[in-house]
Amino acid sequence: MTKKTEFKHILVGVDDSEDALLAFQYAIDMAKRRHAELTIVSILESHELSVYEALDKDYIHGERSELDEHIKTYVKQAMDAGVEKVNALVSEGKPGEVMVKDVIPHAKPDVLVIGSIAKKGFKRRFGSQAAYMAKYAPISVLVIR
């Protein structure tokens, strides 16, 4: 006997990359079809900061504030598309780890939708954030390419 998987709460990661935007569009369509709740998350990658930027509290606060404002455009887009319940979260750190260890336990979604463009050469050998999330997430993960 197979168990039917119900996705009533969808989590999608966004970062303005082409693959993340594809995942976002897929998550919107999925949420509309299933009348599911949609939680949109964006993560400020702290490892991208230079030493000087990391020491400048105003810089970090400014980056976070910009991301807080920017994610509102995603929320509006999802609501305008007809998703009934939309939430937004912003966090900081390494995206894969933050998503698996912090966001998923906090938001309690049924499925994670993320984008991943296949990498070639050097970067592929060391994996990707999408691979980390697919391997370690305690929920189903749908990787959009």
NORHUPE-V433538 format. One record per pair of residues at least 12 apart in sequence whose ideal C-beta (glycine too) atoms are under 8 Angstrom apart, sorted by the first residue. I is the first residue (numbers start at 0). J is the second residue. Records with the same first field share a line. If there is no record, write none. Layout:
BEGIN
I: J + J
END
This chain:
BEGIN
4: 109 + 139
5: 109
6: 29 + 33 + 35 + 109 + 110 + 139
7: 33 + 35 + 36 + 109
8: 35 + 36 + 38 + 106 + 107 + 108 + 109 + 110
9: 26 + 29 + 30 + 33 + 35 + 36 + 37 + 38 + 108 + 109 + 110 + 112
10: 38 + 40 + 102 + 103 + 106 + 108 + 110 + 111 + 112 + 138
11: 23 + 26 + 37 + 38 + 39 + 40 + 111 + 112 + 113
12: 40 + 41 + 42 + 94 + 98 + 111 + 112 + 113 + 114 + 132
13: 39 + 40 + 41 + 70 + 73
14: 41 + 42 + 94
16: 114 + 116
17: 114 + 116
18: 114 + 115 + 116 + 143 + 144
19: 113 + 114
20: 114
21: 114 + 143 + 144
22: 112 + 113 + 114 + 143
23: 39 + 73 + 76 + 114
25: 112 + 141 + 143
26: 39 + 112
27: 76 + 77 + 80 + 82
29: 112
30: 77 + 82
31: 80 + 81 + 82
34: 83
35: 109
36: 83 + 84 + 85 + 86
37: 77 + 82 + 84 + 85 + 86
38: 85 + 86 + 87 + 88 + 106 + 108
39: 70 + 73 + 74 + 77 + 85 + 86 + 87 + 88
40: 87 + 88 + 89 + 90 + 98 + 102 + 106
41: 66 + 69 + 70 + 73 + 87 + 88 + 89 + 90
42: 89 + 90 + 91 + 92 + 94 + 97 + 98 + 102
43: 62 + 63 + 66 + 89 + 90 + 91 + 92
44: 91 + 92 + 93 + 94
45: 91 + 92 + 93
46: 93
48: 62
63: 89 + 91
66: 89
67: 89
70: 87 + 89
71: 87
73: 87
74: 86 + 87
86: 106
88: 102 + 105 + 106
90: 102
93: 128
94: 128 + 132
95: 128 + 129 + 131 + 132 + 135
96: 131
98: 111 + 128 + 132 + 136
99: 131 + 132 + 135 + 136 + 137
103: 136 + 137 + 138
108: 138
109: 138 + 139
110: 138 + 139 + 140 + 141
111: 132 + 136 + 138 + 139 + 140 + 141
112: 140 + 141 + 143
113: 128 + 129 + 132 + 133 + 140 + 141 + 142 + 143
114: 129 + 142 + 143 + 144
115: 127 + 129 + 130 + 142 + 143 + 144
116: 144
117: 144
129: 142
END
